[in-house]
Amino acid sequence: LLIIGGAEDLSVTLDLEPLSSLEGATVISSTRSDQKSTFDLFRWSLSREFPREDFEAIDSPDVVDKIFQLSGGMTHATARLAHTFGTQYQRERQSQDQDENNDDLDIQVGLPEARTVTMDFLSRLRTFLDDAPSDFEEIICFRIDQMKPEEQMLLKIASVAGFDQYSFSQNLLETVLLAISRNEDSVIADDDNKEVRDGHDPGESGGGFQVPKSVGGHVPTSVGTFEENKFSYTLQGDYFERTLDSLVDHKFFDEVNVEMSDLSSMDSIMYRFRNNHEQSVINGLMLNDQKKRTHFEVAAYYSSSFSKSGDSLGGGENDSSSLSTDITNVPTTNWELFHIIALHYDLAEMPIPAMLHYYDSSASLSSLGLREKAHGRLLSAYLMLEKTLHYASTLDVKLDEADETRRQIAGKMVQTIGNDNLKESMKILTKHHLQLAFAGDTFAFKNSLVMLTKFGQSVGTIEEEGFLFGSELYLQAILLVLLVLEDGAFANLTSSLDSFLGQLDIGSVKVNRNSDNEGLSDNRSYSSGEESCFQDFEINDLTVSFPAFSGLLTFYRDSAIGANEVQETFLANLFVAVTQEANQTIHVLRTKCILSHLYLKHGNIIKALEECECIKDIYDHDTHSIELVNVYGMDWSLICVAAMASTYLYRGQFAAARRNIEFLKMQMTKLDEFASSTKAMSKGTVSSFYLLLHEFDNAAEIASGISATQYGYFFKPIGTMQEELANRELALHQHKVIDSSARDLDLLSILSSSDVHNVNQNRTMLQQSVETLSDRGIEAIRAALCASEVQNLELQPNRNANVVRTQVRYCQAGLAHLRESLGQKDANNHERRKNYMMCLYQQAHLLCSHHKLLHLLQDRGSGFEDIGQ
């Protein structure tokens, strides 16, 4: 018994010594063996296929040296070397047996000239070792060179389908092989005879392979030479199955259980490469055109297999929208499969379908609550869009006057909003650039906008200082919408903003589109159907852009991005204008939320509260909540009502505040906790209201469960602290001593910070956002928790000087936390005044407690360093 254990990573050591106690066992516990162990492994590998007298006869010093030299002591290379010799020897013997009239047989051993050899086992081994390559990768190539063409072709296809240790089905290999080998004699190429660009009708007989235009990429038509692609004979009878069996026998593949959700091939055999290095080497033998074409076919196989209709990738019509629809209508049931499809399209250099499938994968992950992984997929999708837009900016497009006017006006609008925070390549784009890059597919273009806004939301909530990149993403989305917006809608939009756009004659914006597409100068010819597709490349549904407007306004309001009043005012007015064009309730609700906060920000409290009351009149949970979450990321109607409820409280309008609180509490019973973070956030806000009203039981009850929420979200830190504060306030109200050791809130660490006396004017977006949307921010809650510690220590039965000193330290920590919030430049603006007043109120109480505690220590003769002064 020969036991071999090791790892390709030489830093890993496996302890197999206990196995050496097995009777008759020889143990090799290293990836790189010594000379004797290498030869033992080589001979043992042959023992499974040859008689003892054969493999025992090879124990010769020159053979031992040569085997060790070729394999380098690597166990895997040694086993492969033995198997390659065994396979070649068996084939030669079978060939000799078939030729009974010849005593000798000429055998080709990977050299230009053949050798005449006998079937003596040792001499044949020596000949093989002399001819064998000296490099492990060359050994793999050496083995492949001796295989049949169809075996080589299947290995190449499998190396694409099975990259990164993915499994692949027999059906997949068969389908891809058929696709790349049929009708190669009638391939239609472009002027340079290199790439296919025209559309494809799958129902058309006799036509060559043609990549549909809407997939947006450059997919080669050829996979090697003409002769290499004729493998239709392999699909006759059981020849294909026998060919696959031979690859298993050659130790390239292992049969595996069905691990991928390949629904179309549940009844076919699944395979995986036995060794990732071999897969990589085989893949490296392919030309780039071969790889791209094969990746395309693999992606097309999975896409068509999992589309809702079950049709082929190209659909049944020769237009771009049919293909794009098939690509993007895959049911979101398997995020990993979407990711695999996206990877194959990506590697086929087809960024548009890759982007759409990366986004599908992200949506599936998000529905499972895996938001960080979903964010990674959104990043991949954005990189594909960025590649597409960069390609668009490089196109040589002849512009007419209408195109140039549209670009200038849209550019000025976005420049006004973003203060010129836009990439130079984006400033070049026009509608014609985009329609060429997206091959006239408005469906794919609209979905790219959806992806872009979702990525902006994700960046802003997950990444540190994500508001900077997120605002850039939102600006890109707004610009793309303005460029492709239907001409009449764009004219209406710009007319309503005339006072903001200066003296430009925007009321006369018109287009002059010639039917012969003379505006396009990429020197390509199009069918009549394609010309129609290009002429229709425009959108009249502005709703796709609303999350970008909403998100950008939120960044401007809550982040340290530093937007000026001109930017914010124009952006808000533009948002109002586009929502008026759409005239849909959820967008009206979101616009009213924006207006309510803007009125509050600029001190018009009455108008802010009026807009809030309108929101309550319009809002219906069953009709609007989920749609608001899907479009805008959260149910912002409830967030706005909560912000205005605290405004009522601070104005002393307790009846109105109570109505809003009860309205929110009713919605808590309906909200789906996993649909968005709205419920968890609102629970914390309403709990804070109850604390202000000294209804401690209600505060603790509604905050219960926030910290146990099974996913992370933007406002979870504030919700978790609010839940702790509510529980503490309830316990103290009931004169119960709190076990502070049960949870370490790290409240005193601020005293040992080097910045204890400084104020950070560049706080996180979370800290600023909470102060805007709630009655107290993070620092105010921390200060309240410090005050609860002071009060809790007051209840201790043995209150000695050390306990009093600890109370003093909590007072000082609370004051330091409050200083951070009160010291902000905009701490007393209209939006954050509620937090400002709460901080002043808490500061007064803590200063009073601090003063009393210091006097108590002085009376007892115990001094204390007062760093809080």
Secondary structure in CASP SS format (residue, H / E / C, confidence):
PFRMAT SS
TARGET T0000
AUTHOR 0000-0000-0000
METHOD secondary structure of the structure
MODEL  1
L C 1.00
L E 1.00
I E 1.00
I E 1.00
G C 1.00
G C 1.00
A C 1.00
E C 1.00
D C 1.00
L C 1.00
S C 1.00
V C 1.00
T C 1.00
L C 1.00
D C 1.00
L C 1.00
E H 1.00
P H 1.00
L H 1.00
S H 1.00
S H 1.00
L C 1.00
E C 1.00
G C 1.00
A C 1.00
T E 1.00
V E 1.00
I E 1.00
S C 1.00
S C 1.00
T C 1.00
R E 1.00
S C 1.00
D C 1.00
Q H 1.00
K H 1.00
S H 1.00
T H 1.00
F H 1.00
D H 1.00
L H 1.00
F H 1.00
R H 1.00
W H 1.00
S H 1.00
L H 1.00
S H 1.00
R C 1.00
E C 1.00
F C 1.00
P C 1.00
R H 1.00
E H 1.00
D H 1.00
F H 1.00
E H 1.00
A C 1.00
I C 1.00
D C 1.00
S C 1.00
P H 1.00
D H 1.00
V H 1.00
V H 1.00
D H 1.00
K H 1.00
I H 1.00
F H 1.00
Q H 1.00
L H 1.00
S H 1.00
G C 1.00
G C 1.00
M E 1.00
T H 1.00
H H 1.00
A H 1.00
T H 1.00
A H 1.00
R H 1.00
L H 1.00
A H 1.00
H H 1.00
T H 1.00
F H 1.00
G H 1.00
T H 1.00
Q H 1.00
Y H 1.00
Q H 1.00
R H 1.00
E H 1.00
R H 1.00
Q H 1.00
S H 1.00
Q H 1.00
D H 1.00
Q H 1.00
D C 1.00
E C 1.00
N C 1.00
N C 1.00
D C 1.00
D C 1.00
L E 1.00
D E 1.00
I E 1.00
Q C 1.00
V C 1.00
G C 1.00
L C 1.00
P C 1.00
E C 1.00
A C 1.00
R E 1.00
T E 1.00
V E 1.00
T C 1.00
M C 1.00
D C 1.00
F H 1.00
L H 1.00
S H 1.00
R H 1.00
L H 1.00
R H 1.00
T H 1.00
F H 1.00
L H 1.00
D H 1.00
D H 1.00
A C 1.00
P C 1.00
S C 1.00
D C 1.00
F H 1.00
E H 1.00
E H 1.00
I H 1.00
I H 1.00
C H 1.00
F H 1.00
R H 1.00
I H 1.00
D H 1.00
Q C 1.00
M C 1.00
K C 1.00
P H 1.00
E H 1.00
E H 1.00
Q H 1.00
M H 1.00
L H 1.00
L H 1.00
K H 1.00
I H 1.00
A H 1.00
S H 1.00
V H 1.00
A H 1.00
G C 1.00
F H 1.00
D H 1.00
Q H 1.00
Y C 1.00
S C 1.00
F E 1.00
S E 1.00
Q H 1.00
N H 1.00
L H 1.00
L H 1.00
E H 1.00
T H 1.00
V H 1.00
L H 1.00
L H 1.00
A H 1.00
I H 1.00
S H 1.00
R C 1.00
N C 1.00
E H 1.00
D H 1.00
S H 1.00
V C 1.00
I C 1.00
A C 1.00
D C 1.00
D C 1.00
D C 1.00
N C 1.00
K C 1.00
E C 1.00
V C 1.00
R C 1.00
D C 1.00
G C 1.00
H C 1.00
D C 1.00
P C 1.00
G C 1.00
E C 1.00
S C 1.00
G C 1.00
G C 1.00
G C 1.00
F C 1.00
Q C 1.00
V C 1.00
P C 1.00
K H 1.00
S H 1.00
V H 1.00
G C 1.00
G C 1.00
H C 1.00
V C 1.00
P C 1.00
T C 1.00
S C 1.00
V C 1.00
G C 1.00
T C 1.00
F C 1.00
E H 1.00
E H 1.00
N H 1.00
K C 1.00
F C 1.00
S H 1.00
Y H 1.00
T H 1.00
L H 1.00
Q C 1.00
G C 1.00
D C 1.00
Y H 1.00
F H 1.00
E H 1.00
R H 1.00
T H 1.00
L H 1.00
D H 1.00
S H 1.00
L H 1.00
V H 1.00
D H 1.00
H C 1.00
K C 1.00
F C 1.00
F E 1.00
D E 1.00
E E 1.00
V E 1.00
N C 1.00
V C 1.00
E C 1.00
M C 1.00
S C 1.00
D C 1.00
L H 1.00
S H 1.00
S H 1.00
M C 1.00
D C 1.00
S C 1.00
I C 1.00
M E 1.00
Y E 1.00
R E 1.00
F E 1.00
R C 1.00
N C 1.00
N H 1.00
H H 1.00
E H 1.00
Q H 1.00
S H 1.00
V H 1.00
I H 1.00
N H 1.00
G H 1.00
L C 1.00
M C 1.00
L C 1.00
N H 1.00
D H 1.00
Q H 1.00
K H 1.00
K H 1.00
R H 1.00
T H 1.00
H H 1.00
F H 1.00
E H 1.00
V H 1.00
A H 1.00
A H 1.00
Y H 1.00
Y H 1.00
S H 1.00
S H 1.00
S H 1.00
F C 1.00
S C 1.00
K C 1.00
S C 1.00
G C 1.00
D C 1.00
S C 1.00
L C 1.00
G C 1.00
G C 1.00
G C 1.00
E C 1.00
N C 1.00
D C 1.00
S H 1.00
S H 1.00
S H 1.00
L H 1.00
S H 1.00
T H 1.00
D H 1.00
I H 1.00
T H 1.00
N C 1.00
V C 1.00
P C 1.00
T C 1.00
T C 1.00
N C 1.00
W H 1.00
E H 1.00
L H 1.00
F H 1.00
H H 1.00
I H 1.00
I H 1.00
A H 1.00
L H 1.00
H H 1.00
Y H 1.00
D H 1.00
L H 1.00
A C 1.00
E C 1.00
M C 1.00
P H 1.00
I H 1.00
P H 1.00
A H 1.00
M H 1.00
L H 1.00
H H 1.00
Y H 1.00
Y H 1.00
D H 1.00
S H 1.00
S H 1.00
A H 1.00
S H 1.00
L H 1.00
S H 1.00
S H 1.00
L C 1.00
G C 1.00
L C 1.00
R H 1.00
E H 1.00
K H 1.00
A H 1.00
H H 1.00
G H 1.00
R H 1.00
L H 1.00
L H 1.00
S H 1.00
A H 1.00
Y H 1.00
L H 1.00
M H 1.00
L H 1.00
E H 1.00
K H 1.00
T H 1.00
L H 1.00
H H 1.00
Y H 1.00
A H 1.00
S H 1.00
T C 1.00
L C 1.00
D C 1.00
V C 1.00
K C 1.00
L C 1.00
D C 1.00
E H 1.00
A H 1.00
D H 1.00
E H 1.00
T H 1.00
R H 1.00
R H 1.00
Q H 1.00
I H 1.00
A H 1.00
G H 1.00
K H 1.00
M H 1.00
V H 1.00
Q H 1.00
T H 1.00
I H 1.00
G H 1.00
N C 1.00
D C 1.00
N C 1.00
L C 1.00
K C 1.00
E H 1.00
S H 1.00
M H 1.00
K H 1.00
I H 1.00
L C 1.00
T C 1.00
K H 1.00
H H 1.00
H H 1.00
L H 1.00
Q H 1.00
L H 1.00
A H 1.00
F C 1.00
A C 1.00
G C 1.00
D C 1.00
T H 1.00
F H 1.00
A H 1.00
F H 1.00
K H 1.00
N H 1.00
S H 1.00
L H 1.00
V H 1.00
M H 1.00
L H 1.00
T H 1.00
K H 1.00
F H 1.00
G H 1.00
Q H 1.00
S H 1.00
V H 1.00
G H 1.00
T H 1.00
I H 1.00
E C 1.00
E C 1.00
E C 1.00
G H 1.00
F H 1.00
L H 1.00
F H 1.00
G H 1.00
S H 1.00
E H 1.00
L H 1.00
Y H 1.00
L H 1.00
Q H 1.00
A H 1.00
I H 1.00
L H 1.00
L H 1.00
V H 1.00
L H 1.00
L H 1.00
V H 1.00
L E 1.00
E C 1.00
D H 1.00
G H 1.00
A H 1.00
F H 1.00
A H 1.00
N H 1.00
L H 1.00
T H 1.00
S H 1.00
S C 1.00
L C 1.00
D C 1.00
S C 1.00
F C 1.00
L C 1.00
G C 1.00
Q C 1.00
L C 1.00
D C 1.00
I H 1.00
G H 1.00
S H 1.00
V C 1.00
K C 1.00
V C 1.00
N C 1.00
R C 1.00
N C 1.00
S C 1.00
D C 1.00
N C 1.00
E C 1.00
G C 1.00
L C 1.00
S C 1.00
D C 1.00
N C 1.00
R C 1.00
S C 1.00
Y C 1.00
S C 1.00
S H 1.00
G H 1.00
E H 1.00
E H 1.00
S H 1.00
C H 1.00
F H 1.00
Q H 1.00
D C 1.00
F C 1.00
E C 1.00
I E 1.00
N C 1.00
D C 1.00
L H 1.00
T H 1.00
V H 1.00
S H 1.00
F H 1.00
P H 1.00
A H 1.00
F H 1.00
S H 1.00
G H 1.00
L H 1.00
L H 1.00
T H 1.00
F H 1.00
Y H 1.00
R H 1.00
D H 1.00
S C 1.00
A C 1.00
I C 1.00
G C 1.00
A C 1.00
N C 1.00
E H 1.00
V H 1.00
Q H 1.00
E H 1.00
T H 1.00
F H 1.00
L H 1.00
A H 1.00
N H 1.00
L H 1.00
F H 1.00
V H 1.00
A H 1.00
V H 1.00
T H 1.00
Q H 1.00
E H 1.00
A H 1.00
N C 1.00
Q C 1.00
T H 1.00
I H 1.00
H H 1.00
V H 1.00
L H 1.00
R H 1.00
T H 1.00
K H 1.00
C H 1.00
I H 1.00
L H 1.00
S H 1.00
H H 1.00
L H 1.00
Y H 1.00
L H 1.00
K H 1.00
H C 1.00
G C 1.00
N C 1.00
I H 1.00
I H 1.00
K H 1.00
A H 1.00
L H 1.00
E H 1.00
E H 1.00
C H 1.00
E H 1.00
C H 1.00
I H 1.00
K H 1.00
D H 1.00
I H 1.00
Y C 1.00
D C 1.00
H H 1.00
D H 1.00
T H 1.00
H H 1.00
S H 1.00
I H 1.00
E H 1.00
L H 1.00
V H 1.00
N H 1.00
V H 1.00
Y H 1.00
G C 1.00
M C 1.00
D C 1.00
W H 1.00
S H 1.00
L H 1.00
I H 1.00
C H 1.00
V H 1.00
A H 1.00
A H 1.00
M H 1.00
A H 1.00
S H 1.00
T H 1.00
Y H 1.00
L H 1.00
Y H 1.00
R C 1.00
G C 1.00
Q C 1.00
F H 1.00
A H 1.00
A H 1.00
A H 1.00
R H 1.00
R H 1.00
N H 1.00
I H 1.00
E H 1.00
F H 1.00
L H 1.00
K H 1.00
M H 1.00
Q H 1.00
M H 1.00
T C 1.00
K C 1.00
L C 1.00
D C 1.00
E C 1.00
F C 1.00
A C 1.00
S C 1.00
S C 1.00
T H 1.00
K H 1.00
A H 1.00
M H 1.00
S H 1.00
K H 1.00
G H 1.00
T H 1.00
V H 1.00
S H 1.00
S H 1.00
F H 1.00
Y H 1.00
L H 1.00
L H 1.00
L C 1.00
H C 1.00
E C 1.00
F H 1.00
D H 1.00
N H 1.00
A H 1.00
A H 1.00
E H 1.00
I H 1.00
A H 1.00
S C 1.00
G C 1.00
I C 1.00
S C 1.00
A C 1.00
T C 1.00
Q C 1.00
Y C 1.00
G C 1.00
Y C 1.00
F C 1.00
F C 1.00
K H 1.00
P H 1.00
I H 1.00
G H 1.00
T H 1.00
M H 1.00
Q H 1.00
E H 1.00
E H 1.00
L H 1.00
A H 1.00
N H 1.00
R H 1.00
E H 1.00
L H 1.00
A H 1.00
L H 1.00
H H 1.00
Q C 1.00
H C 1.00
K C 1.00
V C 1.00
I C 1.00
D C 1.00
S H 1.00
S H 1.00
A H 1.00
R C 1.00
D C 1.00
L C 1.00
D C 1.00
L C 1.00
L H 1.00
S H 1.00
I H 1.00
L H 1.00
S H 1.00
S C 1.00
S C 1.00
D C 1.00
V C 1.00
H C 1.00
N C 1.00
V C 1.00
N C 1.00
Q C 1.00
N C 1.00
R C 1.00
T C 1.00
M H 1.00
L H 1.00
Q H 1.00
Q H 1.00
S H 1.00
V H 1.00
E H 1.00
T H 1.00
L H 1.00
S C 1.00
D C 1.00
R C 1.00
G C 1.00
I H 1.00
E H 1.00
A H 1.00
I H 1.00
R H 1.00
A H 1.00
A H 1.00
L H 1.00
C H 1.00
A H 1.00
S H 1.00
E H 1.00
V H 1.00
Q H 1.00
N H 1.00
L H 1.00
E H 1.00
L C 1.00
Q C 1.00
P C 1.00
N C 1.00
R C 1.00
N C 1.00
A H 1.00
N H 1.00
V H 1.00
V H 1.00
R H 1.00
T H 1.00
Q H 1.00
V H 1.00
R H 1.00
Y H 1.00
C H 1.00
Q H 1.00
A H 1.00
G H 1.00
L H 1.00
A H 1.00
H H 1.00
L H 1.00
R H 1.00
E H 1.00
S H 1.00
L H 1.00
G C 1.00
Q C 1.00
K C 1.00
D C 1.00
A C 1.00
N C 1.00
N C 1.00
H C 1.00
E C 1.00
R C 1.00
R H 1.00
K H 1.00
N H 1.00
Y H 1.00
M H 1.00
M H 1.00
C H 1.00
L H 1.00
Y H 1.00
Q H 1.00
Q H 1.00
A H 1.00
H H 1.00
L H 1.00
L H 1.00
C H 1.00
S H 1.00
H H 1.00
H H 1.00
K H 1.00
L H 1.00
L H 1.00
H H 1.00
L H 1.00
L H 1.00
Q H 1.00
D H 1.00
R C 1.00
G C 1.00
S C 1.00
G C 1.00
F C 1.00
E C 1.00
D C 1.00
I C 1.00
G C 1.00
Q C 1.00
END
